[in-house]
Amino acid sequence: QVQLQESGPGLVKSSQTLSLTCTVSGGSISSGSYYWSWIRQPAGKGLEWIGRIYTSGSTNYNPSLKSRVTISLDTSKNHFSLKLTSVTAADTALYYCARESDIIYDFWGQGSLVTVSS
Amino acid sequence: QSALTQPASVSGSPGQSITISCTGTSSDVGGYNYVSWYQQHPGKAPKVMIYEVSNRPSGVSNRFSGSKSGNTASLTISGLQSDDEADYYCSSYSSSTPVVFGGGTKLTVL
């Protein structure tokens, strides 16, 4: 059974960079035809797709965030990471990592709450 | 503003059926059969209930069904149960994004 676990600072100062890591267990991040994705959810609001990285390393990003987002893969540590630069209060959210195949998110992390402070 | 439009809330009594709509465009819902539905209980991660418009993952009750007509996808839950009370999100492949979610629908079981 694949499991995902987000980790990273819960508090980030405005204008700085948000960094999160998603560690995958129960399977290799470099095998299979999967995208490894980041999705966020502000408190009381809906899901927002941030971006994804394929096992080959190719990436896709939400156009509204593209200029600030980088997703990378570290196969040696079996994890993938999210960096979001120049954060503001609007980036405060629960950040999920998930595995995707054909727009099917079958495994999710529990979520990591990130608060942007001024 | 979410790319896919869902009603903010729906409700039904135990045993009844409800339908949640998800409206997009020909660039997403209407153009591809990559529509999924997710159930999210409070404090939990979303769980896939329907994929590729109408397919159910193993373990999901057959009370959940999906369909699509034009640019609108629908999730129907029959025989409503109290545990069905949750938020529901649709998602679709999009030629521009490439993934878009709906704004979510809160289902209340009366």
HADDOCK unambig.tbl for C-alpha pairs under 7 A between the chains (distance, minus, plus):
assign (segid A and resid 46 and name CA) (segid B and resid 103 and name CA) 5.26 0.50 0.50
assign (segid A and resid 46 and name CA) (segid B and resid 104 and name CA) 5.76 0.50 0.50
assign (segid A and resid 47 and name CA) (segid B and resid 101 and name CA) 6.47 0.50 0.50
assign (segid A and resid 48 and name CA) (segid B and resid 101 and name CA) 6.63 0.50 0.50
assign (segid A and resid 49 and name CA) (segid B and resid 99 and name CA) 6.70 0.50 0.50
assign (segid A and resid 49 and name CA) (segid B and resid 100 and name CA) 6.60 0.50 0.50
assign (segid A and resid 62 and name CA) (segid B and resid 97 and name CA) 5.86 0.50 0.50
assign (segid A and resid 63 and name CA) (segid B and resid 97 and name CA) 6.62 0.50 0.50
assign (segid A and resid 102 and name CA) (segid B and resid 34 and name CA) 6.84 0.50 0.50
assign (segid A and resid 103 and name CA) (segid B and resid 34 and name CA) 6.32 0.50 0.50
assign (segid A and resid 103 and name CA) (segid B and resid 92 and name CA) 6.75 0.50 0.50
assign (segid A and resid 103 and name CA) (segid B and resid 93 and name CA) 6.38 0.50 0.50
assign (segid A and resid 104 and name CA) (segid B and resid 36 and name CA) 6.51 0.50 0.50
assign (segid A and resid 104 and name CA) (segid B and resid 51 and name CA) 6.32 0.50 0.50
assign (segid A and resid 105 and name CA) (segid B and resid 48 and name CA) 6.67 0.50 0.50
assign (segid A and resid 106 and name CA) (segid B and resid 48 and name CA) 6.39 0.50 0.50
assign (segid A and resid 108 and name CA) (segid B and resid 45 and name CA) 6.51 0.50 0.50
assign (segid A and resid 110 and name CA) (segid B and resid 44 and name CA) 7.00 0.50 0.50
assign (segid A and resid 110 and name CA) (segid B and resid 45 and name CA) 5.89 0.50 0.50
